Amino acid sequence: MTRATRSLPLLLVAAALIAAALAGCTQSSTSGPESPHSGTPTPLALRIGTLPTEDSLPLWVAQDKGYFAIEGVPQVQIIEFQSAQERDAAFASGAIDAYMGDIIAAANQQAAGKPNTIATIMLGADQSQGRFGIAVPPKSPVTDLGQLANVPIGTSSATIQEYVLDGLMGEAGVATDSVKVTNVPKVPVRFQLLMSGGLKAAALPEPFLTLAEQGGAKIVGDDTKAKANLSQTVLVFSNAFLGKEGGAATESGVLMAWDHAVSDINKSPNDYRQTLVDKAKLPAPLATTYQVNTYPMHQLPTKADVDAVLSWMRAKGYLKADVTYQQLTGHAQ
């Protein structure tokens, strides 16, 4: 028997072992999504807390058009809260897994020991998206922000609205210690006080800013015309949720659904005005005239924009622990 003949059985055995190993790998790679070896975990059901504002329009459209299901997310429950305080309490207790909020809310949750991650800007990728402003009552003699130095301005303290107020006043050359505020947390109450003359000025978001203007109020500060991008609404996920099997896949599916909805809205904004009327409680005088926003495809806020908010919070004494851009976004910059 030659050396080659003696080696043949060994080669056949080796080939059989290799074939068996390859078959095992193939079987593992085609296992179901719930398999721990598949690499494709199944997305989870999700609860998102929102406020009845225009910022959430793409979420409502994605739900109406079935885009969440198309992207593999089995269920998305959009839960509306009447105030940011109620929404934040629900998030802290685990009653919701994600929320529509702002950088200030995300930083406060992080500082309070409830780690969360900003997934995308919802509105405010640039100054043109989502208007905040400062208005004065009808017949007020005030024509510019400089005249509001040392004049109490109605706003909601420790919120993005106060941040925008401070930013606009600073750009107008008003010294920090000359910016005075009156805390009126509920926007509809603040609007009514302004229009009745109970406030000499008020910081308002849309659509109340447009409603005030239609009622004869004057807009003396407008963040869509500011030098810096002062306001972003963001979608934020709980880190506890993202850490679950399927949590990251859920986030990815939601962001893809968001982009589908944004594309639809930006192509034909007037087609979605009624959704704003129904979901965002758009006031009747604006139901047929209010300009629907242009929304951004999913993207993170810049480090510069987040750091500016965090610096403001520290200066005001609102931040109870150190928070960084990386903690809030999962990215170094």
VEXLOTI-65864 format. One record per residue (C-alpha): residue number from 1; residue in three letters; y, z, x. Coordinates in steps of 0.001 Angstrom, whole numbers, always signed. Layout:
BEGIN
+-----+------+---------+---------+---------+
: pos : code :       v :       w :       u :
+-----+------+---------+---------+---------+
: NUM :  ALA :       Y :       Z :       X :
...
+-----+------+---------+---------+---------+
// end
This chain:
BEGIN
+-----+------+---------+---------+---------+
: pos : code :       v :       w :       u :
+-----+------+---------+---------+---------+
:   1 :  MET :      +0 :      +0 :      +0 :
:   2 :  THR :   +3366 :   -1051 :   +1397 :
:   3 :  ARG :   +6410 :   +1267 :   +1673 :
:   4 :  ALA :   +8187 :    -783 :   -1027 :
:   5 :  THR :   +5232 :    -379 :   -3405 :
:   6 :  ARG :   +5109 :   +3395 :   -2853 :
:   7 :  SER :   +8852 :   +3669 :   -3621 :
:   8 :  LEU :   +8629 :   +1823 :   -6931 :
:   9 :  PRO :   +7543 :   +4790 :   -9145 :
:  10 :  LEU :  +10348 :   +6903 :   -7748 :
:  11 :  LEU :  +12900 :   +4213 :   -8574 :
:  12 :  LEU :  +11554 :   +3893 :  -12113 :
:  13 :  VAL :  +11804 :   +7645 :  -12662 :
:  14 :  ALA :  +15384 :   +7696 :  -11344 :
:  15 :  ALA :  +16352 :   +4810 :  -13609 :
:  16 :  ALA :  +14878 :   +6580 :  -16625 :
:  17 :  LEU :  +16822 :   +9770 :  -15854 :
:  18 :  ILE :  +20079 :   +7846 :  -15494 :
:  19 :  ALA :  +19472 :   +6044 :  -18802 :
:  20 :  ALA :  +18805 :   +9326 :  -20577 :
:  21 :  ALA :  +21990 :  +10840 :  -19193 :
:  22 :  LEU :  +24039 :   +7845 :  -20311 :
:  23 :  ALA :  +22507 :   +8030 :  -23786 :
:  24 :  GLY :  +23479 :  +11680 :  -24007 :
:  25 :  CYS :  +27059 :  +10904 :  -23020 :
:  26 :  THR :  +27253 :   +8118 :  -25619 :
:  27 :  GLN :  +25922 :  +10400 :  -28336 :
:  28 :  SER :  +28475 :  +13094 :  -27429 :
:  29 :  SER :  +31429 :  +10667 :  -27446 :
:  30 :  THR :  +30624 :   +9469 :  -30957 :
:  31 :  SER :  +30274 :  +12897 :  -32516 :
:  32 :  GLY :  +32463 :  +13886 :  -35482 :
:  33 :  PRO :  +36071 :  +15092 :  -35196 :
:  34 :  GLU :  +35027 :  +18696 :  -35616 :
:  35 :  SER :  +32865 :  +18479 :  -32507 :
:  36 :  PRO :  +34270 :  +20568 :  -29659 :
:  37 :  HIS :  +33420 :  +17709 :  -27283 :
:  38 :  SER :  +35005 :  +14873 :  -29224 :
:  39 :  GLY :  +38559 :  +15267 :  -27879 :
:  40 :  THR :  +39971 :  +14369 :  -31307 :
:  41 :  PRO :  +40472 :  +17581 :  -33312 :
:  42 :  THR :  +41156 :  +17226 :  -37009 :
:  43 :  PRO :  +44787 :  +17854 :  -38074 :
:  44 :  LEU :  +45359 :  +20932 :  -40216 :
:  45 :  ALA :  +47121 :  +21567 :  -43510 :
:  46 :  LEU :  +50756 :  +22500 :  -42877 :
:  47 :  ARG :  +53448 :  +24540 :  -44637 :
:  48 :  ILE :  +57047 :  +23551 :  -43799 :
:  49 :  GLY :  +59987 :  +25680 :  -44904 :
:  50 :  THR :  +63203 :  +23828 :  -45740 :
:  51 :  LEU :  +66563 :  +24327 :  -47383 :
:  52 :  PRO :  +67812 :  +22051 :  -50193 :
:  53 :  THR :  +69938 :  +19912 :  -47866 :
:  54 :  GLU :  +70027 :  +16278 :  -46839 :
:  55 :  ASP :  +68462 :  +17054 :  -43442 :
:  56 :  SER :  +64971 :  +17097 :  -44999 :
:  57 :  LEU :  +65170 :  +13693 :  -46706 :
:  58 :  PRO :  +62624 :  +12013 :  -44364 :
:  59 :  LEU :  +60126 :  +14825 :  -45025 :
:  60 :  TRP :  +60418 :  +14304 :  -48783 :
:  61 :  VAL :  +60111 :  +10532 :  -48407 :
:  62 :  ALA :  +57067 :  +10898 :  -46116 :
:  63 :  GLN :  +55430 :  +13114 :  -48714 :
:  64 :  ASP :  +56255 :  +10791 :  -51635 :
:  65 :  LYS :  +54940 :   +7728 :  -49799 :
:  66 :  GLY :  +51777 :   +9363 :  -48501 :
:  67 :  TYR :  +52690 :   +8950 :  -44844 :
:  68 :  PHE :  +51341 :  +12372 :  -43867 :
:  69 :  ALA :  +47906 :  +11458 :  -45225 :
:  70 :  ILE :  +48060 :   +8046 :  -43531 :
:  71 :  GLU :  +48607 :   +9836 :  -40214 :
:  72 :  GLY :  +45610 :  +12100 :  -40843 :
:  73 :  VAL :  +47372 :  +15288 :  -41936 :
:  74 :  PRO :  +45327 :  +16485 :  -44919 :
:  75 :  GLN :  +48094 :  +18382 :  -46712 :
:  76 :  VAL :  +51777 :  +19122 :  -46147 :
:  77 :  GLN :  +53400 :  +21674 :  -48405 :
:  78 :  ILE :  +57211 :  +21557 :  -48304 :
:  79 :  ILE :  +58527 :  +24928 :  -49440 :
:  80 :  GLU :  +62222 :  +25188 :  -50301 :
:  81 :  PHE :  +64196 :  +28367 :  -49647 :
:  82 :  GLN :  +67646 :  +29143 :  -50972 :
:  83 :  SER :  +68901 :  +30703 :  -47751 :
:  84 :  ALA :  +68228 :  +30580 :  -44028 :
:  85 :  GLN :  +67535 :  +34323 :  -44095 :
:  86 :  GLU :  +64678 :  +33871 :  -46587 :
:  87 :  ARG :  +63268 :  +30972 :  -44565 :
:  88 :  ASP :  +63412 :  +32926 :  -41304 :
:  89 :  ALA :  +61680 :  +35924 :  -42871 :
:  90 :  ALA :  +58905 :  +33670 :  -44172 :
:  91 :  PHE :  +58407 :  +32152 :  -40732 :
:  92 :  ALA :  +58366 :  +35533 :  -39008 :
:  93 :  SER :  +55709 :  +36781 :  -41452 :
:  94 :  GLY :  +53504 :  +33708 :  -41009 :
:  95 :  ALA :  +54014 :  +32494 :  -44584 :
:  96 :  ILE :  +55091 :  +29082 :  -43205 :
:  97 :  ASP :  +53951 :  +27227 :  -40089 :
:  98 :  ALA :  +57096 :  +25191 :  -39388 :
:  99 :  TYR :  +60658 :  +24993 :  -40621 :
: 100 :  MET :  +63809 :  +22933 :  -40835 :
: 101 :  GLY :  +66460 :  +24891 :  -38985 :
: 102 :  ASP :  +68731 :  +24705 :  -35981 :
: 103 :  ILE :  +68708 :  +25641 :  -32310 :
: 104 :  ILE :  +70237 :  +29042 :  -33080 :
: 105 :  ALA :  +67431 :  +29905 :  -35505 :
: 106 :  ALA :  +64787 :  +28770 :  -33012 :
: 107 :  ALA :  +66356 :  +30826 :  -30209 :
: 108 :  ASN :  +66549 :  +33904 :  -32419 :
: 109 :  GLN :  +62888 :  +33613 :  -33414 :
: 110 :  GLN :  +61926 :  +33197 :  -29755 :
: 111 :  ALA :  +63978 :  +36231 :  -28723 :
: 112 :  ALA :  +62414 :  +38286 :  -31542 :
: 113 :  GLY :  +58896 :  +37687 :  -30222 :
: 114 :  LYS :  +57979 :  +34803 :  -32532 :
: 115 :  PRO :  +57502 :  +31915 :  -30077 :
: 116 :  ASN :  +58295 :  +28522 :  -31576 :
: 117 :  THR :  +58709 :  +24974 :  -30340 :
: 118 :  ILE :  +61300 :  +22384 :  -31373 :
: 119 :  ALA :  +59422 :  +19196 :  -32264 :
: 120 :  THR :  +62310 :  +16869 :  -33065 :
: 121 :  ILE :  +65932 :  +16530 :  -34089 :
: 122 :  MET :  +66097 :  +15953 :  -37841 :
: 123 :  LEU :  +69792 :  +15152 :  -38019 :
: 124 :  GLY :  +72475 :  +15102 :  -35343 :
: 125 :  ALA :  +71009 :  +13032 :  -32511 :
: 126 :  ASP :  +74623 :  +11957 :  -32003 :
: 127 :  GLN :  +77992 :  +12920 :  -33471 :
: 128 :  SER :  +77787 :  +10387 :  -36294 :
: 129 :  GLN :  +74824 :  +12068 :  -37988 :
: 130 :  GLY :  +75397 :  +14982 :  -40322 :
: 131 :  ARG :  +78986 :  +16094 :  -40781 :
: 132 :  PHE :  +80304 :  +19633 :  -40490 :
: 133 :  GLY :  +84018 :  +20223 :  -40793 :
: 134 :  ILE :  +86901 :  +22567 :  -41481 :
: 135 :  ALA :  +88843 :  +22152 :  -44709 :
: 136 :  VAL :  +91992 :  +23689 :  -46129 :
: 137 :  PRO :  +92728 :  +24065 :  -49861 :
: 138 :  PRO :  +94621 :  +21538 :  -51952 :
: 139 :  LYS :  +98404 :  +21817 :  -51391 :
: 140 :  SER :  +97917 :  +23741 :  -48115 :
: 141 :  PRO : +100696 :  +23009 :  -45607 :
: 142 :  VAL :  +98163 :  +23021 :  -42733 :
: 143 :  THR :  +97604 :  +19611 :  -41166 :
: 144 :  ASP :  +95785 :  +20393 :  -37914 :
: 145 :  LEU :  +93475 :  +22983 :  -36364 :
: 146 :  GLY :  +96177 :  +24398 :  -34126 :
: 147 :  GLN :  +97883 :  +25806 :  -37205 :
: 148 :  LEU :  +94737 :  +27840 :  -37979 :
: 149 :  ALA :  +95055 :  +30064 :  -34888 :
: 150 :  ASN :  +94696 :  +33697 :  -36058 :
: 151 :  VAL :  +94046 :  +32520 :  -39633 :
: 152 :  PRO :  +90733 :  +33817 :  -41103 :
: 153 :  ILE :  +88353 :  +30896 :  -41702 :
: 154 :  GLY :  +85403 :  +31263 :  -44055 :
: 155 :  THR :  +82058 :  +30571 :  -42427 :
: 156 :  SER :  +78576 :  +32013 :  -41983 :
: 157 :  SER :  +78490 :  +34231 :  -38902 :
: 158 :  ALA :  +75906 :  +33748 :  -36144 :
: 159 :  THR :  +74956 :  +30299 :  -37453 :
: 160 :  ILE :  +75387 :  +26677 :  -36438 :
: 161 :  GLN :  +78409 :  +26587 :  -38743 :
: 162 :  GLU :  +80196 :  +29234 :  -36675 :
: 163 :  TYR :  +79175 :  +27379 :  -33509 :
: 164 :  VAL :  +80725 :  +24160 :  -34836 :
: 165 :  LEU :  +83851 :  +26061 :  -35912 :
: 166 :  ASP :  +84284 :  +27538 :  -32428 :
: 167 :  GLY :  +83637 :  +24159 :  -30808 :
: 168 :  LEU :  +86198 :  +22330 :  -32926 :
: 169 :  MET :  +88818 :  +25036 :  -32460 :
: 170 :  GLY :  +88217 :  +25021 :  -28706 :
: 171 :  GLU :  +88625 :  +21243 :  -28532 :
: 172 :  ALA :  +91919 :  +21658 :  -30436 :
: 173 :  GLY :  +93154 :  +24051 :  -27768 :
: 174 :  VAL :  +92896 :  +27252 :  -29811 :
: 175 :  ALA :  +92061 :  +30243 :  -27605 :
: 176 :  THR :  +88758 :  +31993 :  -28308 :
: 177 :  ASP :  +90433 :  +35278 :  -29237 :
: 178 :  SER :  +92650 :  +33439 :  -31721 :
: 179 :  VAL :  +89690 :  +32134 :  -33745 :
: 180 :  LYS :  +89286 :  +34492 :  -36712 :
: 181 :  VAL :  +86446 :  +34311 :  -39217 :
: 182 :  THR :  +85628 :  +35683 :  -42656 :
: 183 :  ASN :  +81886 :  +35910 :  -43243 :
: 184 :  VAL :  +80909 :  +34121 :  -46471 :
: 185 :  PRO :  +77211 :  +33228 :  -45992 :
: 186 :  LYS :  +76618 :  +31247 :  -49190 :
: 187 :  VAL :  +78082 :  +27756 :  -48920 :
: 188 :  PRO :  +78696 :  +27227 :  -52686 :
: 189 :  VAL :  +80628 :  +30517 :  -52850 :
: 190 :  ARG :  +82632 :  +29549 :  -49781 :
: 191 :  PHE :  +83418 :  +26168 :  -51340 :
: 192 :  GLN :  +84630 :  +27763 :  -54575 :
: 193 :  LEU :  +86797 :  +30275 :  -52720 :
: 194 :  LEU :  +88369 :  +27470 :  -50717 :
: 195 :  MET :  +89136 :  +25322 :  -53755 :
: 196 :  SER :  +90603 :  +28269 :  -55682 :
: 197 :  GLY :  +92792 :  +29329 :  -52759 :
: 198 :  GLY :  +90763 :  +32464 :  -52045 :
: 199 :  LEU :  +90284 :  +31212 :  -48485 :
: 200 :  LYS :  +92993 :  +29602 :  -46365 :
: 201 :  ALA :  +90354 :  +27519 :  -44600 :
: 202 :  ALA :  +86570 :  +27140 :  -44572 :
: 203 :  ALA :  +83866 :  +25596 :  -42425 :
: 204 :  LEU :  +81657 :  +23445 :  -44646 :
: 205 :  PRO :  +78623 :  +21189 :  -44218 :
: 206 :  GLU :  +77954 :  +18083 :  -46243 :
: 207 :  PRO :  +77905 :  +17359 :  -49126 :
: 208 :  PHE :  +80396 :  +20171 :  -49818 :
: 209 :  LEU :  +82843 :  +18718 :  -47309 :
: 210 :  THR :  +83025 :  +15427 :  -49215 :
: 211 :  LEU :  +83163 :  +17294 :  -52522 :
: 212 :  ALA :  +86110 :  +19349 :  -51257 :
: 213 :  GLU :  +87874 :  +16215 :  -50110 :
: 214 :  GLN :  +87418 :  +14597 :  -53515 :
: 215 :  GLY :  +88900 :  +17729 :  -55083 :
: 216 :  GLY :  +92096 :  +17438 :  -53061 :
: 217 :  ALA :  +91243 :  +19579 :  -50023 :
: 218 :  LYS :  +92218 :  +18306 :  -46581 :
: 219 :  ILE :  +89720 :  +17938 :  -43727 :
: 220 :  VAL :  +91482 :  +19130 :  -40575 :
: 221 :  GLY :  +88390 :  +19309 :  -38333 :
: 222 :  ASP :  +85402 :  +16948 :  -38293 :
: 223 :  ASP :  +82498 :  +17254 :  -35847 :
: 224 :  THR :  +81626 :  +13552 :  -36176 :
: 225 :  LYS :  +84878 :  +12971 :  -34264 :
: 226 :  ALA :  +84361 :  +15729 :  -31705 :
: 227 :  LYS :  +84023 :  +15120 :  -27983 :
: 228 :  ALA :  +80717 :  +16992 :  -27831 :
: 229 :  ASN :  +77690 :  +16778 :  -30131 :
: 230 :  LEU :  +78046 :  +20145 :  -31852 :
: 231 :  SER :  +75360 :  +20236 :  -34523 :
: 232 :  GLN :  +71698 :  +19327 :  -34633 :
: 233 :  THR :  +69178 :  +20204 :  -37308 :
: 234 :  VAL :  +65675 :  +20508 :  -35860 :
: 235 :  LEU :  +62052 :  +20714 :  -37006 :
: 236 :  VAL :  +60379 :  +23731 :  -35407 :
: 237 :  PHE :  +56673 :  +24665 :  -35212 :
: 238 :  SER :  +55126 :  +28073 :  -34682 :
: 239 :  ASN :  +53400 :  +28325 :  -31307 :
: 240 :  ALA :  +50593 :  +30236 :  -33014 :
: 241 :  PHE :  +50009 :  +27204 :  -35255 :
: 242 :  LEU :  +50244 :  +24723 :  -32380 :
: 243 :  GLY :  +47685 :  +26785 :  -30454 :
: 244 :  LYS :  +45038 :  +26340 :  -33141 :
: 245 :  GLU :  +42360 :  +23654 :  -32898 :
: 246 :  GLY :  +44101 :  +20699 :  -34558 :
: 247 :  GLY :  +47600 :  +22187 :  -34391 :
: 248 :  ALA :  +48930 :  +19709 :  -31842 :
: 249 :  ALA :  +47283 :  +16834 :  -33727 :
: 250 :  THR :  +49081 :  +17974 :  -36875 :
: 251 :  GLU :  +52437 :  +17967 :  -35079 :
: 252 :  SER :  +51782 :  +14461 :  -33775 :
: 253 :  GLY :  +50834 :  +13194 :  -37241 :
: 254 :  VAL :  +53927 :  +14728 :  -38822 :
: 255 :  LEU :  +56186 :  +13104 :  -36235 :
: 256 :  MET :  +54595 :   +9687 :  -36821 :
: 257 :  ALA :  +55055 :  +10138 :  -40582 :
: 258 :  TRP :  +58665 :  +11175 :  -39945 :
: 259 :  ASP :  +59291 :   +7921 :  -38066 :
: 260 :  HIS :  +57803 :   +5834 :  -40903 :
: 261 :  ALA :  +60096 :   +7553 :  -43415 :
: 262 :  VAL :  +63162 :   +7257 :  -41172 :
: 263 :  SER :  +62547 :   +3535 :  -40778 :
: 264 :  ASP :  +62420 :   +3133 :  -44563 :
: 265 :  ILE :  +65571 :   +5183 :  -45170 :
: 266 :  ASN :  +67622 :   +3480 :  -42476 :
: 267 :  LYS :  +66685 :     +36 :  -43787 :
: 268 :  SER :  +67621 :    +766 :  -47414 :
: 269 :  PRO :  +69523 :   +4082 :  -47602 :
: 270 :  ASN :  +70690 :   +3680 :  -51191 :
: 271 :  ASP :  +67076 :   +3481 :  -52374 :
: 272 :  TYR :  +66729 :   +7186 :  -51545 :
: 273 :  ARG :  +69935 :   +8523 :  -53088 :
: 274 :  GLN :  +68074 :   +9780 :  -56175 :
: 275 :  THR :  +65724 :  +11771 :  -53939 :
: 276 :  LEU :  +68784 :  +13541 :  -52543 :
: 277 :  VAL :  +70046 :  +14220 :  -56048 :
: 278 :  ASP :  +66671 :  +15701 :  -57054 :
: 279 :  LYS :  +65689 :  +17559 :  -53884 :
: 280 :  ALA :  +68967 :  +18379 :  -52147 :
: 281 :  LYS :  +70744 :  +19263 :  -55407 :
: 282 :  LEU :  +73440 :  +16698 :  -54689 :
: 283 :  PRO :  +76428 :  +17556 :  -56937 :
: 284 :  ALA :  +76885 :  +15285 :  -59944 :
: 285 :  PRO :  +80280 :  +13884 :  -58808 :
: 286 :  LEU :  +78553 :  +12519 :  -55679 :
: 287 :  ALA :  +75327 :  +11289 :  -57270 :
: 288 :  THR :  +76327 :   +7619 :  -57217 :
: 289 :  THR :  +78771 :   +7539 :  -54305 :
: 290 :  TYR :  +77534 :   +9842 :  -51541 :
: 291 :  GLN :  +76713 :   +7958 :  -48341 :
: 292 :  VAL :  +73097 :   +8522 :  -47297 :
: 293 :  ASN :  +72813 :   +9418 :  -43633 :
: 294 :  THR :  +71250 :   +7430 :  -40843 :
: 295 :  TYR :  +68370 :   +9497 :  -39440 :
: 296 :  PRO :  +66960 :   +9572 :  -35894 :
: 297 :  MET :  +63454 :   +8613 :  -34838 :
: 298 :  HIS :  +61702 :  +11693 :  -33499 :
: 299 :  GLN :  +63226 :  +12973 :  -30274 :
: 300 :  LEU :  +64052 :  +16256 :  -28596 :
: 301 :  PRO :  +67586 :  +17623 :  -28243 :
: 302 :  THR :  +68978 :  +17287 :  -24747 :
: 303 :  LYS :  +68927 :  +20185 :  -22324 :
: 304 :  ALA :  +72740 :  +20082 :  -22189 :
: 305 :  ASP :  +73048 :  +20460 :  -25982 :
: 306 :  VAL :  +70529 :  +23324 :  -26137 :
: 307 :  ASP :  +72011 :  +25115 :  -23128 :
: 308 :  ALA :  +75485 :  +24912 :  -24693 :
: 309 :  VAL :  +74213 :  +26668 :  -27827 :
: 310 :  LEU :  +72358 :  +29321 :  -25806 :
: 311 :  SER :  +75466 :  +30010 :  -23699 :
: 312 :  TRP :  +77558 :  +30430 :  -26860 :
: 313 :  MET :  +74989 :  +32833 :  -28326 :
: 314 :  ARG :  +75007 :  +34944 :  -25145 :
: 315 :  ALA :  +78810 :  +35066 :  -25092 :
: 316 :  LYS :  +78858 :  +36194 :  -28728 :
: 317 :  GLY :  +76160 :  +38805 :  -28178 :
: 318 :  TYR :  +73845 :  +37072 :  -30667 :
: 319 :  LEU :  +70931 :  +36508 :  -28250 :
: 320 :  LYS :  +68852 :  +39667 :  -27803 :
: 321 :  ALA :  +66579 :  +38328 :  -25030 :
: 322 :  ASP :  +66689 :  +35527 :  -22489 :
: 323 :  VAL :  +65637 :  +32151 :  -23919 :
: 324 :  THR :  +65388 :  +28842 :  -22066 :
: 325 :  TYR :  +65271 :  +25146 :  -22930 :
: 326 :  GLN :  +61721 :  +24954 :  -21610 :
: 327 :  GLN :  +60571 :  +27766 :  -23902 :
: 328 :  LEU :  +62114 :  +26066 :  -26932 :
: 329 :  THR :  +60869 :  +22545 :  -26244 :
: 330 :  GLY :  +57934 :  +22816 :  -23861 :
: 331 :  HIS :  +59828 :  +20573 :  -21417 :
: 332 :  ALA :  +61717 :  +21449 :  -18244 :
: 333 :  GLN :  +64538 :  +19031 :  -19119 :
+-----+------+---------+---------+---------+
// end
